[in-house]
Amino acid sequence: MTIIFRCNANSNIGFGHLMRCRALAYALNKKGEDCIMVGPEKIFMNDNDQFIFKEWIPVNDWKSSKEDSNFLINVAKKNDQSYLVLDDYRINEEYQLNLINKGLRWLQFDNKENSRPIWADIILNPMPGIHEKNFKDIIKNKNAKLLLGPAYAILRPEFAKIKKKSKAVNNNKILVTFGGGNDYGGIEFVLSSLIPIITKNYKFIVISGSTNPNNKKIKEWIKNNGKKMVDLYINPKDLVSLFLSCDVAVTAGGTTTYELDCCGLPFFIISTSKNQIEQSNAWDKFGKGLYLGQIGKVSKKTLTNSFKSFLDNKIFLDKNVNLNSYDGLYKVADNIINQKAKLLNE
């Protein structure tokens, strides 16, 4: 059986969807499954994708749910006994019903910003505090299996291997990252807010993706205003080591929050899209991160006051209680394979 991923990713949306699909495909591939990627442009392929995916099919434009679902159905027809993984918030009920009418089965990533209801066979939502009761009026497939909470968060394999720091380090390093795509001015906002209030014995570790349209501006700002306190990394190969070297992070509200928790880092969140708000609030509720608000709406005063309080230990962010073992990619892969086996026996 071939596992076909339908994913949406670009510099504006970000690359969290692609990252977790890639990680899940890696786990499935390790377990002997063939995988196909449908959606992202080929320029977003990395060196390992040629080994993980037997085919990569870009889709340049989304014209309608009917047209896109028909395209995916045709890909499935060419690959006998296919199973789908849907990680695209544009997928609505019309899209899903078209898949059902053609006898297809799938896992679907869920978010409050999804077009609901959901007809999937497996529904995945890794948000902290998510509960079955949240899906009472959403699920249309009475036999759907729910994979809920951080235990099912899908991170890159290198994060699944590491051991979370059991105690705080004191390297005087502050991580600033807003994911792999457009940071929407977040990096410059954070640096311009915090550098004036942080002593010079601190270092800012800034990580940006190569597709961030603001990289040139960020480099220029650091050159003119960084005061030799900023190290900039664009698409670094060893994210884990950089994360583990830091004491605290300022980040967006996407997949990076799980990676930071995996590394034992407390973090401040400034969301960069609507679909990050619910998750950001959840991290705040569980004491793992402090949600400051949406990009463009958070004031420098809010950020600096919160950061000062953290440094003075007036804000306590839980660095020791780990919500997750972060081997979710293998757990989810096993669930897909188990369902595949049941389908083959039907």
Secondary structure, 3 states (H helix, E strand, C coil): CEEEEEECCECCCECHHHHHHHHHHHHHHHCCCEEEEEECCHHHCCCCHHHHCCEEEECCCCCCHHHHHHHHHHHHHCCCCCEEEEECCCCCHHHHHHHHHCCCCEEEECCCCCCCCECCCEEEECCCCCCHHHHCCCECCCCCEEEECHHHCCCCHHHHCCCCCCCCCCCCEEEEECCCCCCCCHHHHHHHHHHHHCCCCCEEEEEECCCCCCHHHHHHHHHHHCCCCEEEEECCCCHHHHHHCCCEEEECCCCHHHHHHHCCCCEEEEECCHHHHHHHHHHHHCCCEEEEEECCCCCHHHHHHHHHHHHCCCCCCCCCCCCCCCCHHHHHHHHHHHHHHHHHHC
